[in-house]
C-alpha cells in the first residue's frame, strides 16, 4: 500500500470516528453543539491535603448546606482508603473521613456541582443566638472600641444598619483614629474581619463568620472568602466585610455558616484546603450530564470530565493547542506565509490569551525591538552561541521585569501580564531575527516577523472563539478529526497562495 | 493582476513547493543520504572518491581552541573561502579575495581584521550558521580563480551554474550572477540575476532579477543575448555524476568555472529551490515526468547526458 493510500485511509478513519462520536454525543447524550444553549454548571472541587502522622486519622470538613441562590446538583466524595460518613457532633453539615492508619501525604477530594438560581427561596435559620460576650482587649483598645460603638450607634438604627456603617468606616482609605488603633499596622482583610466582629460583640449584636467561594471559571488553588453574618430580629443578614455590601454577592456559593473551623484533621498535620472551579456546559432544560454519568455512559465515564477539576482546567487550555497547530499548518502549507520558527506563533498566541491581543502585540514588539538592539551589541563581543542565547534570555527577563515595574508605577496593570510570555522562545526569536537581519537584511526580518505575528493573531482569534472553545472541550473526540485533516494536509501537493503571486509572471507570457 | 489562477501555472507545468516536498524530495531523497550534501566536508570526501572535480580543501577548523591558530593556517594564502560544513542557504560563507595591510579584504571591498575572521569561525563552530544551531566545523577552501568569460556579467563574487539533476538526468540549468544588490552572493531571493540556460548548448534563454525579466546586467550593463557557457558538455557530465556520488534522486548541483581547471563542483543541495523555473520561463513538471516515464533508466553518465540534451533542449 503506498504511503498516500495509507495516509488517506488513516485520515478517513480518524475523521469518521471523530465526527461519529461527536454526532453520537450530540444526538444520544444530548451534548449541545452550540455554546448558546447552555446553562452554566459550576463544578467546585475542594482538595484537602495533609501530612499523616502514622496513626488513626479523622478528617472533618464543613460542607455547604442548601447554599442560598444556588441549586446543588450533585456531590461526590473521592477518598480511596478512607471510610466516609457524616459528622453528627455539630449543628453544621460536616463530612467525616476516617482511616485506621495512614502515613505520608494524603489527598482527599470533595466535588460539588451547582448551578445558579433556585426554585424556592428557603428562609435562613432563625433560632436567636445567645448574646455575645464582650471581647477581651487591652485598656487602650477598650476605650477605642467603646468610642467606636458609641459613634456608630448614633449613626445607625438597627443591628444591620450598625453593621453596614461599621464596615464602611473600617474600609475607608483613611479610617478614623479609633479604627486605625484597633487595626494596628496590619491592615489585612482578616484583621478587618476581627475588628468588625469585636466591635459587634462589644455592641452586643450577635454576629458570626460565614465563608464562601466566588465562582470564576478555570480557577485553581482558590481560598474561601470570609463574610460576616449579623442577627437581626429573627434572621441572619450577610455582609461583605470588605465592601460593606449587604446580601450574598453574585456568583457566590456560601460554604460554611458559623460553627468552628472549616477543616479539622486528627492524626495529621500541615493540613490545607484549596478549591478549583470550572464552568461547564449543560443543556438548559435537562440534567443530561449528571444523569448519564450516573448511568455510566462509558463515553462520559472515560472522558476528561472524570478527571479532577484541576486537571480538567489544564486540559481546557491544552485542547486548544491543536487548533493553533492547525492554523500554523494551514498558513504555511496552503497560504505559504513564512514564520520565524515553526510553532513559535502558537506559544505567542497562548501568551496573547492571557494578556489580550492588543496589549500582547505591543509587549511582544517592545521586547523584541529592545532585544534586537541589545543583541546587536552582543554580536560584537565574540560570544559562543549557547552563552549568547543565555545572555539574551537574561536580557529578556530584565526587559520583562523593567516593563512590569515601570507599568505598575505608571498604573497600567495589563502590562504586568508580560510574565505570560515564554522567555526562552522570545530569546530564540530575537537571536534568529538578528541573524536574519545580518544576513538577509531588514526586509526579511519584517516579512518573517510580520508573518509570525499574523499567524499568532489568527491562532489567538480562533483559540479564543467561543464556539471553538466549546467544541474542543465538550467534544475532545473532534481532535481525531483534526488529526485526520492535518494528515491529509501533509499530502497536499497543490500550489501555495503565495506561489500564485510568485509565478504570476510565468503564467502571463 | 496580482495573483494568477492555479490552473494557469499548472498548465505551464510549474512545480510548487508542496509538490516538490511531497512528490520529489521525500520520495526520491532517502533521509540517510542527506549528510552527503548537508555536510560539505562529507561532500568533498565522496567527490574525491568519485573523481568529481571540486575546490581544494586548505584546512579544517574543528574545535574552538584551533581558532587561535587561524592566523597561522591562513598565512600562506592570499584568497580563500571560509564555509560552515553544515551551513544552510548560503549562510556563513565568508569569501576573502586578498590581503591588504594585514587586513582581510572581502569581495565587496570591505576589510576585516583577523579578529573578525576568528569571530566568524568561532560562530560557525558554535552552530550559528548551521540548521538548528548544531555545532559545526569550519572549512577553508581555495578560492575559485574564476574564468573571465563571465567578467562582463558579474559584479563582485563568483557566478555559478545551478543544475537540477533528477535521477541522474540534468533537467534544468541556470546561471546565477551576483549583483551589487546581492552583496556578492548568488542567491536569487537576495537580488542576484538568474539566467536560464539551454540544456543542449549552454546558451542563455532568459534573464530575471527579483522575478522580473531583464535584458542586461543591472551593474555592468552587458546584454545577455550573446552569453554562452563554455565547457558545457563537461558541466553536464559533472552534474550528472553527482547522482552516483550521493544516491539522491532530486538534487541541485552548484558548479563554478575555474580559469585553470575548468568546471568545479561547489556544493550540492538536496532541497533545491524553485526559482530556476522563473529564470527559464518554463515549469519543471513536464521534464520530471519525462524522466519518471523512462522504462529502462540509463546507467552511464554519457547516455543520461545525451538523453537530456536531446529532450530538454529548446
HADDOCK unambig.tbl for C-alpha pairs under 7 A between the chains (distance, minus, plus):
assign (segid A and resid 333 and name CA) (segid B and resid 18 and name CA) 6.99 0.50 0.50
assign (segid A and resid 382 and name CA) (segid B and resid 119 and name CA) 5.57 0.50 0.50
assign (segid A and resid 384 and name CA) (segid B and resid 123 and name CA) 6.44 0.50 0.50
assign (segid A and resid 384 and name CA) (segid B and resid 126 and name CA) 5.93 0.50 0.50
assign (segid A and resid 385 and name CA) (segid B and resid 123 and name CA) 6.81 0.50 0.50
assign (segid A and resid 385 and name CA) (segid B and resid 126 and name CA) 5.41 0.50 0.50
assign (segid A and resid 385 and name CA) (segid B and resid 127 and name CA) 6.84 0.50 0.50
assign (segid A and resid 385 and name CA) (segid B and resid 128 and name CA) 6.45 0.50 0.50
assign (segid A and resid 440 and name CA) (segid B and resid 190 and name CA) 6.97 0.50 0.50
assign (segid A and resid 491 and name CA) (segid B and resid 22 and name CA) 6.57 0.50 0.50
assign (segid A and resid 492 and name CA) (segid B and resid 18 and name CA) 6.58 0.50 0.50
assign (segid A and resid 493 and name CA) (segid B and resid 18 and name CA) 4.77 0.50 0.50
assign (segid A and resid 493 and name CA) (segid B and resid 19 and name CA) 4.10 0.50 0.50
assign (segid A and resid 493 and name CA) (segid B and resid 22 and name CA) 6.62 0.50 0.50
assign (segid A and resid 494 and name CA) (segid B and resid 16 and name CA) 6.93 0.50 0.50
assign (segid A and resid 494 and name CA) (segid B and resid 18 and name CA) 6.40 0.50 0.50
assign (segid A and resid 494 and name CA) (segid B and resid 19 and name CA) 6.39 0.50 0.50
assign (segid A and resid 495 and name CA) (segid B and resid 6 and name CA) 6.83 0.50 0.50
assign (segid A and resid 495 and name CA) (segid B and resid 16 and name CA) 5.29 0.50 0.50
assign (segid A and resid 495 and name CA) (segid B and resid 18 and name CA) 6.75 0.50 0.50
assign (segid A and resid 500 and name CA) (segid B and resid 3 and name CA) 5.40 0.50 0.50
assign (segid A and resid 500 and name CA) (segid B and resid 4 and name CA) 5.21 0.50 0.50
assign (segid A and resid 500 and name CA) (segid B and resid 5 and name CA) 6.67 0.50 0.50
assign (segid A and resid 500 and name CA) (segid B and resid 6 and name CA) 6.52 0.50 0.50
assign (segid A and resid 501 and name CA) (segid B and resid 2 and name CA) 6.26 0.50 0.50
assign (segid A and resid 501 and name CA) (segid B and resid 3 and name CA) 4.68 0.50 0.50
assign (segid A and resid 501 and name CA) (segid B and resid 4 and name CA) 6.38 0.50 0.50
assign (segid A and resid 504 and name CA) (segid B and resid 3 and name CA) 6.18 0.50 0.50
assign (segid A and resid 504 and name CA) (segid B and resid 4 and name CA) 5.26 0.50 0.50
assign (segid A and resid 506 and name CA) (segid B and resid 278 and name CA) 6.56 0.50 0.50
assign (segid A and resid 506 and name CA) (segid B and resid 281 and name CA) 5.90 0.50 0.50
assign (segid A and resid 507 and name CA) (segid B and resid 8 and name CA) 5.88 0.50 0.50
assign (segid A and resid 507 and name CA) (segid B and resid 9 and name CA) 5.43 0.50 0.50
assign (segid A and resid 507 and name CA) (segid B and resid 12 and name CA) 6.95 0.50 0.50
